[in-house]
């Protein structure tokens, strides 16, 4: 078991003080995580020592850069229990899902087909399918969320039919923290011949993830949510699916031979990596995967359960505070969305900022879920490997300060 107080020493930014003089308390990890020195050093070292395009040059810098880039692919694939030939580098989860939508969905779906999407999906796993549905005549079907923040699994059998071609489900909700039963959903989907796309943006950084155990067909992930740089991420897919899919982008690197009127394409995953890739950040994402592997993802999960359990217990003591999602930390990640009576989330976040505490306020790119919850927005505190119970205490104290200020305003 690691000690978060020791882990946080690896993160230079956590030494900062906020403008008001308070120590920075970073509780917006569901949006983006801070970066350890090992990841920062990896990025700097690439640009200082190995900067070159990959796969193309025969000189030593190109060979070094290619070895680092492909080595990162292998280690990231291992991190999710996957074959590296199925891992396509992308700049984000959003791009990865759009890749599936336009390289698979646009050519596969047709009028009358159905795409089952859960009510807790991020817009990035909803909007691409709305666009593809318009182009193909397919229909979106909703898997609802229950009052206690779980998927309505009892409705799944009736929603899955021979018309269902794809099921889109988040591994872990960025609003509710709910950890979804991916294997159960995948088994049900495959029984009717549907494929399963897992949005792993929140889940991969926090949970032991193995695509074979999930029996997923597609898994999208974001680097910046797992201690890596922004602009890094990936799509894992079954190699046979990638091989059958059309290219997403056209250009250099993704081709094998080109004539004026036609072309043949490279093998996977390079078929989907047109042009000069985001080399440095992808290499640094490999360093982030190494860092988390060294911590041990079982330890990461144990820490998250403990801090979420502590945060929920302390926050529930605050009068007028409502927590959305499961209250049992065993069924959720370290994402706690909440509403405080008479204090709008944006006002709350502004007051917390004066105390040096960074949380997110808004709809969290999940407006359909906000409507289901009956709120315009929520405040959201999200925890990761470097957060401590002392920071939870600071959060609770700051919420009390905000309540007192607004109590005076309403008096």
N, C-alpha and C positions, 0 to 999 in steps of 0.2 A: 504494500500500500504506500503510495507516495504522499508527501506532505505538501499541500498547496502553498504553504508559506515558503517552502524551499523552491518549489516550481516557479513561483512568481519572480524569483530573482533572475530567471532567464529572460525576462521580458522588460527591456529598457524603458518602454513607454509608461509602465506602471510606477516608475519612480517620479513621474511628473506630478506637479501640483496644479490644481485648477486655478483659474483667474482669481477666485476669492481667497486663495491660500490654503484650501483644503486639499488633502491627498486625493488624487484621482481614484474614483471607484468605477471601474468599467463593468457595467451590467447590460451591455447591448450586444452580447455575443451572438445572438440569433441573427443579428444584422451582419456583423463581421467580427472576427476574432483578432486579437493582437498577435504580434509575431515574435517568436523567440529569437534570440541572438543567432542560433544555428541556422535558421531560415534566412535571416537578413544576411549573414555571412556567405551563405550559399549563393545568394543573388549577386552580391558584390563580387565574389570570387569569379563567377562566370563572366561578368563584364570586364573585370580587371585582367583575367588570366586566359580565358578560353573563348572570347567573343568571336563567333563565326556562324555562318549559316550551317545547317545540318544536312547530311545525306548527300551532298553534292560535290564538295571539294575533296581532293586527294592529299592536300597538305595537312600538316600535323594539327593545326588549330581546328580545322573542320572535323578531323577524326576524333579529337578530344571532345568537341562540342556534341558530336553525334553520340559518342559513348555515354556522355553525361545525360543527354536527353533520353536515349533509349533505356539507360539504367533507371532513370526516374520512372519511366513507363512501367518497367518491370516491378519496381518496388511499390508503386501505387496500386497496380493490379494485385500484387500479393496482399496488400492491405485490405482489399475487399474480397480476397479468396478467388481471384479470377485469373484467366489466361490473358497475358498481355496482348495477344493478337486481337482480342476483342475490345481493347481500350483505346478510344479515340480521344486525343487531347482537344479540349474546347476552351473557351474563355470563361465559361460559367455553366451552371445548371440550366439557365434559361436557353443558352445556345444549344446545349445538348438536347433538350426537349424539342426545340425547334428543328434540330437535325432529324429527329425521329419523325416529327410531323410532316416535314417536307420531303424527306428521302424515302420514308416508308408510307406514311399516311396518305399523302397526295396520290401515290401510285397504286395503293392497295384498297383504300376505302371507296365505297360507291353508294349510290342512293339506296336507302333502306338499312344500311349498316348502322350499328350503334357503338358509341364510345361511352363507357361507364366511368364517370369522374366523381370523386367524393366531394362532399360539401365543404370539406376543410382544406381543399387544395389552394395553394398559392396561385396567384394570377398567372405565373409562368407555366403552370401545368393546367391551365384552363383556357387562356386566350389563344394559344396556338391551335388548340382543338376546335375552338369556335371558328377560327379562320379556315381550318381544313374542312370542317363540316359545311361551311358555306360553299366551298369549292367543289366538294364531292357529293353533296346531298346526304351525307351521313347525319345522324342525330346524336346529341348529347343526352345522356341519362344520368340522373343524380342519385348517388348513394348518400342518404341523409346522415346527420349527426344527432345523437341523442342529447337529452337535457344535461346529462352528466359528462358530456364531452367525448364520448366514444362513437365509432361508426356503428350504424344500425345494422349489425351483422345478420340479424334475423330477417332482414329484407333482401339480403344479397341473393339467395337462391331464386327469388321471383324476378329480380332485375337482370340476372344473367340468362340470356336466351341464345338461340342459334344465330341471332342477329348481332350479338356482341362480338366485336372484333378486337377491342382493346379495353383494358382496365387501367386507369391512371390513379395511383394512390401514393400519398406521401408516407415515407417511412416514419416520420415524426412531425407532428403539426408545429408550425412556427408560431402559432397563436396559443393553442391549448396545451402544447407539450405532449399530447397523446401519442403513444407508441402503438402503431397499428400492427395487426397480426398478418404480416405480409405472406407467410407461407400458406396460411389458411385461405387467404384471398387468391393466391396464385393457384392453389389446387382446384378451387372452385372455378376459376376462370379457364384454366386449361381443360377442365372437364367438358366445357362447351366449345372448345376450340379457339378461345380468345388468348391474346398475348397480354403480358403485364408490364407496364412501365412504372418504375419506382422512382419517385423524387427523393433522392437521398441527401439533399442539401443540408437538412438538419440532422438526419439520422446517422450518416456516415461519420461525422466528427465525434459523435457521442456514444455510439453503440458498436459492439462487436458485429461486423458486417461480413457476410459471406454469401455471394450471389448464388452459389450452388445450393446452399441450405435454404435460401429464400425461394429458389426456383424461379427467379426473375428472368424476364426476357431482355429488359432494358433497365439500366440503373444510371441516373444522372447524379453528378456530384459537383460541388463548388470548392475550389481550393481555399478561398479567403475565409470560409467558415470553419476550416480545420487547420488554422495556424499558417496557411500558405498565403502567397501574394494574391492581390486582386488580379483579375484577368487570367486566372488559371482555373482549370476544371477538367471534367472529362465525361464521356459517355462510355459506359460498358454495355455491350450487347453481345448476344450469342453470335459468334463469328459467322455462322451460316446465314443469319439474318442480315448482317452487314454485307456479306458477299452478294446477297440477292438484291440489296437495296440500290437505288440510283444514287449518284453522287449528290452531295449537298451544295458544294461550291465547285466551280470549275477554274482551272488554272494550272500553274506549275505544281510539281511534286505528286499530284493525284493521278497523273497520266502514265501510261506505258508507252504507247505510240500515238502520234498525231498526224493525220493527213488534213488537207484543206477542208474536207467535208465530213470527217468522222474522226473518232478517237477510240482507243481502248484504255482501260483504266488500271491503275496500280492495284496491288493486293491490299487487303485490309490489314491494319487500320489506315494505311497511308492514302487509300482511296478517298478518305474523308478529311484529309489535312492538306487542303490546297494552299499554295503560297508559303511564304516564310512564316513558320509558326511562332507562338509566344514562347520562345526557347528558354530565356532566363527564368521567368515565373514558373514554367513547367518543371524545370530542374529543381527550383526551390520548393515546389509542391512535393517533390520526392523527398526533400529534406524534412518537410513537415510530417509526411507519412512516417519517416524514420523516427522523428521525435515522439510522435504518438505511440509508435510501436515500442519504443524504449520505455515509455511510461507504463505501457500495458493497457489495452483498451478495457480489460476487466476492471482495472484500477480506476480508469476514467469514469466508467459507469458507476462504480461503487461510490466514488466521491460525489458524483452528480446526484445520486439518490439521497445521500446524506445531506447535502446542502439544500436540495429542493425540499426535503422533509422538514428541515429546520426553518427554511424561509416560509413555507406554507403555515407551519404552526405559529410562528411569530406574527405573520401578517394577519392570520385569522383572529388575533387578539385586538386588532384595530377595529373599532366600531365604525360601521358603515362601509367596510371594505368587502367587496365581492371578488372571489377568485373564480376564473372561468377554467373549465377543464377538470380532469380527474384530480382528486385531492390526495390520492394514494400515490406516493412518489415511485412505487414499484411499476406503475403503469404510465409514467410520464418522464420526460426529460427535464432538464433544468430551465424550462421556460415557464414563467409565471405571469400570465396576463390578468389584470385586475382592474376594477372600477372602484373609485372612492366617491361616495355620495357628495354631491354639491361641489366637486372639484373636477373640472374637465381634464382629461388625460394630458392635453397640451399644456394647460396651466400647471398641472402637477409636475410634468417633466421640466418645465422652466424653473420652478422653485427648487426641485432636486438638483438642477444644474448649479444653482447658487451654492449648494452644499458640496459640490464636487462630484455628484453622482450622475452618471450617464445612463439613462434608460431610454427606451423608445416609446413614443406615443403616436397613435394613429390607427389606421385599419390594417397595417402590416401586409399590404398587398393581398388581402383576403376579404374583400367587401361582401361577397355572398355569405361568408361565415359571420361577419359582423351583423348582418341582417338576421341571421338565425339566432344570434345571441341577444338581439334586441338592443344593441348599443351602436352609437355612431363610430366609436373608437374604443381602444383600451390602452392603459399603460402596461408596459411589458418590461419586466426585469428578467434577464436571461444570464445564466451562470456557465462557467467553464472551469478548466483545470486549475486556474490561478486564483479563483475566487474563494473567499473565506467566510466563516460565520460572522466575523467582525464586520465584514462589509454588509452582510445581511442586517446586522444590528444598526449600522449607519443608515441603511435604506429605511428601516422601520422608523427610526428617529426622525428622518427627514420627512417621511409621510405624515407623521404627527405634527411637525412644524407647518406643513402645508395645510393640514386640516385646521389648525388653530388660526392661521391667517385668513382662511376663507370663512371660518366660523364668525370671525369679526366682521368680514365683508357682508355676510348675510344677516347679521344681527340688526 
